[in-house]
Amino acid sequence: MERLSEVFSGFPMQEMVARMMLRLGTSVRDGKAYCGPVELSDVAVGRAAGADRRVARSAINRISKDRELSMFYANLKPIALLSDVAHQIGCSVLEILPTDAKIPGILADVSAVALAAGISIRQAVIDDPDGKSAHLLIVLDGNLPAEFIPAMRNCRGVASLILR
């Protein structure tokens, strides 16, 4: 997000805190950080970002004072990412690295292959923290039959596929 770089220019540690909060869906409302409805202390936010509580407080204050960032961060929500627990709930995970994340239809093509295989998608998350290193995580209900792996690899925009 370009606005973060502008607002935090000259404050790299605060920017690191703000980016971590963005990545985790940590919202900022009324000058306080939240994970959903749970208020987070400055110490907890700083520790999670590898920074001091004062750096976390300064980052939260800077977000609160900027109209655009304040409105943006007020609406962030955390999400439960199932990829790390997929095997415990009988699912498998496809991680797809795109040739170019801006190519439209990557998710649509991959979903079509899952449909043809008779596999439901439990969750699909596109992780694009910096706009340059996007990847798609797909949690499948069950295992993808081996005969559908080449079709997944041949989907538009798929550079590589990791099945776990």
C-alpha positions in Angstrom: 0.0 0.0 0.0 1.6 3.2 -1.2 0.0 5.4 1.4 1.8 3.5 4.2 5.2 4.4 2.6 4.1 8.1 2.4 2.8 8.4 6.0 5.7 6.4 7.5 8.5 7.9 5.4 11.5 8.3 7.7 10.0 6.0 10.4 10.9 2.5 9.2 10.2 0.7 12.5 6.7 2.3 12.7 6.1 1.3 9.1 7.1 -2.3 10.0 4.5 -2.3 12.8 1.8 -0.8 10.5 2.5 -3.5 7.8 2.4 -6.3 10.4 -0.9 -5.0 11.6 -2.2 -4.9 8.0 -1.0 -8.4 7.3 -2.8 -9.7 10.4 -6.0 -7.7 10.0 -5.3 -5.6 13.2 -7.7 -2.7 13.2 -7.2 0.7 14.7 -10.2 2.5 16.3 -10.2 5.4 18.7 -6.4 5.3 19.0 -6.3 1.6 20.0 -5.4 -1.6 18.2 -7.8 -4.5 18.0 -7.9 -8.1 16.9 -11.6 -8.3 16.1 -13.3 -7.1 19.3 -10.2 -7.8 21.5 -8.2 -4.7 22.4 -4.4 -5.2 22.1 -1.8 -3.6 24.3 1.0 -1.6 22.8 3.4 -4.1 24.3 1.7 -7.0 22.5 1.6 -5.1 19.2 5.2 -4.1 19.5 6.4 -7.6 20.5 4.5 -9.2 17.6 6.3 -6.8 15.2 9.7 -7.1 16.8 9.6 -3.5 18.0 9.3 -1.6 21.2 5.9 -0.6 22.7 6.7 3.1 22.1 7.2 2.3 18.4 3.9 0.5 18.3 2.2 3.4 20.1 3.7 5.9 17.7 2.6 3.8 14.7 -1.0 3.5 16.0 -1.1 7.3 16.7 0.2 8.0 13.2 -2.5 5.8 11.7 -5.2 7.5 13.8 -4.1 11.0 12.7 -4.1 10.2 9.0 -7.7 10.4 7.7 -7.2 7.8 4.9 -5.3 5.3 7.0 -7.6 5.8 9.9 -10.6 4.9 7.8 -8.8 2.0 6.2 -7.5 0.4 9.4 -10.8 0.9 11.2 -12.3 -1.6 8.8 -9.7 -4.4 8.9 -10.7 -7.8 10.2 -8.6 -10.8 11.1 -9.3 -14.1 9.3 -8.6 -17.7 10.3 -6.2 -19.1 7.8 -6.9 -22.9 7.5 -3.8 -23.8 5.5 -1.7 -24.7 8.6 -4.4 -26.9 10.1 -5.8 -28.4 6.9 -4.6 -31.9 7.5 -6.2 -32.0 10.9 -9.6 -31.3 9.4 -9.2 -33.7 6.4 -8.2 -31.1 3.9 -5.2 -30.5 1.6 -3.5 -27.3 0.5 -2.5 -26.0 -2.9 -0.1 -23.1 -2.9 0.0 -21.4 -6.3 2.7 -19.0 -7.3 1.6 -16.9 -10.3 3.6 -15.9 -13.4 2.0 -12.5 -12.9 -0.5 -11.9 -10.2 -2.3 -9.3 -12.4 -3.5 -11.9 -14.9 -7.2 -12.2 -14.5 -8.8 -15.6 -14.0 -6.1 -17.5 -12.2 -8.5 -18.4 -9.3 -11.3 -19.1 -11.7 -9.3 -21.6 -13.7 -8.0 -23.3 -10.6 -11.5 -23.5 -9.2 -12.7 -25.0 -12.5 -10.1 -27.8 -12.2 -11.2 -28.4 -8.5 -14.8 -28.6 -9.7 -13.9 -31.1 -12.5 -12.1 -33.2 -9.8 -15.2 -33.1 -7.6 -13.3 -31.4 -4.8 -14.9 -28.5 -2.8 -12.8 -25.5 -2.0 -13.0 -24.7 1.8 -11.0 -21.5 1.6 -9.1 -19.5 -1.0 -6.8 -16.7 0.1 -4.6 -14.5 -2.1 -1.7 -13.3 0.0 -0.1 -10.2 -1.6 1.6 -8.3 1.2 3.7 -6.0 -0.9 2.0 -6.2 -4.3 5.0 -8.1 -5.8 5.1 -11.6 -4.2 1.5 -12.7 -4.4 0.6 -16.3 -4.0 -2.7 -18.2 -3.8 -3.5 -20.6 -0.9 -6.4 -23.0 -1.6 -7.6 -25.3 1.1 -9.3 -28.3 -0.6 -11.9 -30.5 1.1 -9.9 -33.8 0.7 -7.1 -34.6 -1.6 -6.7 -33.6 -5.2 -6.5 -36.7 -7.4 -3.1 -37.0 -9.0 -4.6 -37.0 -12.5 -5.7 -33.4 -12.0 -2.3 -32.0 -11.0 -1.2 -31.4 -14.7 -4.5 -29.6 -15.3 -3.7 -27.3 -12.3 -0.2 -26.7 -13.5 -1.6 -25.7 -17.0 -4.1 -23.1 -15.6 -3.5 -19.6 -16.9 -1.0 -17.6 -14.9 0.3 -20.6 -12.8 4.1 -20.5 -12.5 4.4 -23.2 -9.9 2.2 -25.4 -7.8 3.0 -26.8 -4.3 0.7 -29.5 -3.0 0.8 -30.0 0.7 
